[in-house]
Amino acid sequence: MRRGMGEELKRNSLSLLMNMKLRLGVLVLISLSLLSLLVSGKNSPKDLPERHRKWLQEEVVYIISPKEKDVFLQLATDRERDLFIAAFWKQRDPTPGTAENEFKTEHYQRIQYANYYLGREATGAGWRTDMGRIHIILGPPKDIENYDGQKLLYPTQVWTYNGDPALGLPPAFNVVFYKRNGIGNYVFYSPIKDGPSSLIPAFTGDSSNTTAVYSRLMEIEPNVAQVALSLIPGSREQFDPTTRSFASDILISVSIPTVPYKRIETAYAEKLLKYKDIIEVEYSANYMDNDALVKVIKDPSGIFFVHYSIEPKKLSIEQSGSKFTTALDVSGMVTDPDGKTIYQFKKSFPLEFNADQVDKIKSKLFSSQDMFPLIEGSYKFSLLMKNTVSKEFTSIEKDITVANDRSLQMSPLILAYKALKNSAYQGHNKPFLTDSVQLVPSPRNDFSRLDDRL
């Protein structure tokens, strides 16, 4: 009797201990999740103001990249979010110099169309449907084949598109929608996940026998039979029921969803987040990408210098008669691993060009170069360049190491498209000047056959 009570007590104690551990584990997971949110500084979409939540989760949900969404959720104020939204649309504007943003206008027209025409039979808003998603991402199809009202075939639609291989799409492809079991909204059809048998209401044979199902579908509707095996015309799978079209599933789940940001440089989002407290409001939506080169070179005197070259992807200028002018503000900062500022500088460059110089800039991007001394150590180098005429900004961030290794070693490799021998600046501190040779490097490493290399 006592032994039985002892065993029961032991079991109850063990059960209580396990429950306590389980609850403790859940609390730890919840605490870690909350800590992760606090450390990352991210907001939850549901915590955003209504207009910003709607913009993120309804208006741009299909076209915003993961990186852009991540940055947007880290912004702390309505002002920052509004600036981000302005920058988001600016990055997608095909004609930045005009008042209208054609991409933005067309995007909202696509949403309206989806809500009005593709949401009539839907249980929710049209933009939420699979058809609405494809229309918003790809626009109207080149052709639509509608197979509705057939007793031997569930309602099916085949949308045909011309694709751009540069965006990861086939030259031509189809997107197929059908009503699963003949009811509800039109949903995506997958040759692998659904298979031809899902399109036939009453197939009496073996549904796993793809060849038999395909033959029956050919009897009912040959055009649907072909797309039932593959969404990519001309592919081997389109006429071979024994193969599986993995390319079709990749098309639906990966290639099409990533189209909206394949040509977007999302670096602007990270830069806006990093410099939002430094740059003025009028600059914040106008980030321009760049190519940069940073090298540590030891001077013959034994002093280390950091040489840098930055090439903005564009240089906006003003024209007055035959003169072209602009002005750049450059701010640099060097910090140690603890974030302590070691060195900083700020310079202004008013620039004036003639027509010939402007033509040269078009063929070879404008490059800003400079240098500064630095002692041994590991550092973070940050540079912010602002065009005060166009209110655009660009930046670079590089980890640099100055190591005074006294053993025999090679100097840093620098690729240059021009080498000016016996430079008039020899004996002076000039960027990328070594002894008597002045190098003209290209951060992009773009060279022509006429360029001298050293």
Secondary structure, 3 states (H helix, E strand, C coil): CHHHHHHHHHHHHHHHHHHHHHHHHHHHHHHHHHHHHHHHCCCCHHHCCHHHHHHHHHHCCCCCCHHHHHHHCCCCCHHHHHHHHHHHHHHCCCCCCCCCCHHHHHHHHHHHHHHHHCCCCCCCCHHHCHHHHHHHHHCCCCEEEEECCCCCCCCEEEEEEECCHHHCCCCEEEEEEEEHHHCCCEEECCCCCCCHHHHCCCCCCCCCCHHHHHHHHHHHCHHHHHHHHCCCCCCHHHHCCCCCCHHHHHHHHHHCCCHHHCCCCCHHHHHHHHHCCCCCHHHCCCECCEEEEEEEEECCCCCEEEEEEEEECCCCCEEECCEEEEEEEEEEEEECCCCCEEEEEEEEEEEEECHHHHHHHHHCCCCEEEEEECCCEEEEEEEEEEECCCCEEEEEEEEEEECCCCCCCCCCCCCEEEEECCCCCCCCCCCCEECCEEEEECCCCCCCCCCCCC
